[in-house]
Amino acid sequence: MTLGAVCRIQEIERMNSDTLREKFLSFFASHAHEVVASSPVIPRNDPTLLFANAGMNQFKEV
């Protein structure tokens, strides 16, 4: 690792998962992406979806 890389790593602010998620979503929203509400991996009361389909549950009515 170079000295420059060490200096850049030290400049990164520490953040919790909520802050990281907000920054991530804000970045994509600011680049014309639509932020979609999260949903559970296992849908409640839905016998038609019995597997995790790569996190696409938010696009299925649950």
Number of C-alpha atoms within 10 A of each C-alpha: 5 6 8 8 9 10 10 9 10 9 8 8 6 8 9 7 8 9 11 12 12 10 12 11 15 13 12 12 12 9 8 8 11 10 10 9 7 11 15 11 14 15 18 10 8 10 7 8 14 9 10 12 10 7 12 11 18 14 11 9 7 14
